Amino acid sequence: MKDKTICRQHARNLDTLKRVFSDGAAALVECQRKSDGAVVAMLCAVGYDGKEYQITPFAEMVNGNPFEMYAPPNPKGGFYEKGIR
């Protein structure tokens, strides 16, 4: 199934994000998307090596109502057409 494959690919990132939140090293950072130049809010991990900070972007935040933009998976297969039920 395609959707399970996609989730497996991101499972490691999710584990990293859990650790980042636990350590208090998560930040919401304004970044510029390279593909179109749009300024977007990104969920980032912030590391510090003693000299400088490193920001690692993980997820772009949704602009708009996510309940109107995305259809969640239906346990019976496929996706709900009109949003979360």
C-alpha positions in Angstrom: 0.0 0.0 0.0 1.3 3.4 -1.0 0.2 5.2 2.1 1.9 2.8 4.5 5.1 3.0 2.5 5.0 6.8 2.8 4.5 6.6 6.5 7.4 4.1 6.9 9.7 6.5 5.1 9.0 9.2 7.6 8.9 7.0 10.8 12.6 7.9 11.5 11.9 11.6 11.2 8.9 11.2 13.6 11.2 9.5 16.1 13.7 12.3 15.8 10.9 14.9 16.3 9.7 13.1 19.5 13.3 13.3 20.8 13.6 17.0 19.8 10.3 17.9 21.6 11.4 16.0 24.6 14.7 17.8 24.7 13.0 21.2 24.2 14.9 21.7 20.9 12.0 22.3 18.6 11.2 25.6 17.1 8.9 27.2 14.6 11.1 29.0 12.1 10.3 31.2 9.1 12.0 29.8 6.1 12.0 30.4 2.3 10.9 27.6 0.1 13.5 27.2 -2.7 11.1 25.9 -5.3 9.0 29.1 -5.5 10.5 31.6 -3.0 7.5 31.5 -0.7 8.1 32.4 3.0 6.7 29.6 5.1 6.6 28.5 8.7 8.6 25.3 9.3 8.8 22.9 12.3 12.5 22.6 12.9 15.0 20.9 15.2 17.6 23.2 16.6 21.0 21.9 17.5 24.0 23.8 19.1 27.6 22.6 18.8 29.0 25.1 21.3 29.8 27.7 18.6 26.8 27.9 16.3 23.2 26.8 15.9 22.1 24.4 13.3 18.4 24.4 12.1 17.0 21.3 10.5 13.6 21.7 8.9 11.2 18.8 9.2 7.7 19.9 8.3 6.0 22.8 6.6 3.1 24.1 8.6 -0.3 24.2 6.9 -1.7 27.5 5.9 -5.4 27.3 6.1 -7.8 24.8 7.7 -6.3 21.3 7.6 -9.7 19.7 8.1 -10.8 21.3 4.8 -7.5 20.5 3.0 -6.7 16.9 3.8 -8.7 13.7 3.9 -7.6 11.2 6.6 -7.3 7.5 6.0 -10.4 5.3 6.3 -9.8 2.1 8.4 -11.8 0.3 5.7 -9.4 1.4 3.0 -8.8 4.5 1.0 -9.5 7.9 2.5 -12.6 9.7 3.8 -13.9 12.1 1.1 -15.1 14.9 3.3 -12.6 14.9 6.1 -12.4 13.4 9.6 -15.4 11.4 10.8 
